[in-house]
Amino acid sequence: MSSKRYLNLSRRQVIRGMLATTAFGLTAKLGTGCSPASNGAAAGGGADGLTIGFIYVGPKDDFGWNQAHAEGAAAMSGAFSSVKLIEEASVPETTAVVESMRGMIDIDGANVLFPTSFGYYDPHVLSLAEEYPDVQFFHAGGLYQEGVHPNNVGSYNGYIDEAQYVSGIVAAMTANAGRLGFVAAKPIPSVLRNINSFMLGARSVRPEATTQVVFTGDWAEPIKEAEAVNSMADQGIEVVTCHVDSPKIVMETAERRGIMCTGYHADQLSLAPNGYLTGAEWDWSSFYTKLVTDISEGKSLMDGSIPHMLRGGLREQFCKMSAYGAAVSDEAKAAADAAIAQFMDGSMVIYDGEIKDNNGGVAVAPSESLKQQDVKLEQMNYLVEGVIGSIGS
């Protein structure tokens, strides 16, 4: 085997070989009834004993979901010189992620894992967590069920639909005719919530605004994403945004077609310097640094000192806004800044009834005022009035 070919082996392939050749030694060393990660730091024990693994479904430089998490991991690692950071990118939502997590635990000694993709959670994280009860598993987006899921599993997610609401304000006030577009991966609750909040933000300042939505069917479908933006441009859509793993194609295609865009996940200004208005960004740097601080102080999921469900929005620094682009008017900036101030002081409620769906039914009753932490919002299964499209489209 040439050295070049060897270097191209994936981390999973190398770990698989290491596990196969060292299994007997590990068994002898660990003894019966002892988890491989029981090294005194699994539930905290100080930063000196922490080995933290991050797993991404795509590349770390995708200008999107994975890059946002990787930037957060890097910021956290920079704040703790004694923490050992392990990362693996482009790991599919299959048993491949089990192999990656197992390798990080058994070979690298990881005692805290961050599997960051939606499809990792059930069954992969849940099954492995039972096998390694001393390892803390923090999953991005999973809906933890107390008494059902293992006690060493935590779920975290941000109310980034707050930032999408603000983006909707900017988009609607910048578009001449109020015709907006949204390229989305799958009609799951978190995606629907972003589409709907974007639309509600737009209609808060421009009641006649519409948002055409196209679902591509998966998190990374670059050809379909480009086709969707081109189709929208042909139909006169003026501002496009998205919820896909990497917004790169959407932003670049919008810029090439001469229409405006708002970003998602990370800052995409460099991809669309003329048409980028603003964007809904994750702020995982603040979150990961705070969480690892808690773990290094001995707090854990297992003793309840770290909640199993961690959520927050703009005020809690789970997300943030991209800077305003050159095309954004002072009037639009003022309206967006006013909405941000309401989110920061807690007075803004996006889903305050009555809200109708785009089929004419009542999605949120007149008497309902759904706060961000309301579980109904994490079970969303509708598109609001003003959105053109269907969940089955």
PyMOL commands that set and color helices and strands:
alter all, ss='L'
color gray80, all
select helices_A, chain A and resi 3-7+11-30+47-49+65-79+95-106+118-131+161-174+189-205+222-234+248-257+269-271+284-296+330-345+375-379
alter helices_A, ss='H'
color red, helices_A
select strands_A, chain A and resi 51-55+84-88+112-115+136-140+153-158+179-184+210-215+239-243+260-265+276-282+309-312+319-321+351-352+355-356+362-364+369-370+387-388
alter strands_A, ss='S'
color yellow, strands_A
deselect
rebuild
show_as cartoon
